[in-house]
């Protein structure tokens, strides 16, 4: 399946349009994405490591999400990328989480606080 995605062009070369504040608006370009061969998997565990040149993000399934796991977490996916791509991904994830929280409320990442909230 092909999809078209909007992406911002390099902000160093602004588009001629201007925002309400008089700042140049980022220009969008369309990139066609073919995701028919993509593999989807679920992860509730993430580990980030890296080298001076690359960032390594491991994803896996933790069968015991509360407390210290009694069995090793099996890593099922590993993404290796450069820091420039990682920073763009960080920005995209921040915007996506912000929009989600605006619509559905703040996400509590501390599982102990979530469990206490359920009991009250």
FENGIRA-V179166 format. One record per run of one state. SS is the DSSP state (h for helix, s for strand, l for the rest). FROM is the first residue (numbers start at 1). LEN is the number of residues. If there is no record, write none. Layout:
SS_FROM_LEN / SS_FROM_LEN
This chain:
l_1_1 / s_2_7 / l_9_9 / s_18_1 / l_19_5 / s_24_1 / l_25_3 / s_28_7 / l_35_10 / s_45_6 / l_51_3 / s_54_8 / l_62_12 / s_74_9 / h_83_22 / l_105_6 / h_111_9 / l_120_1
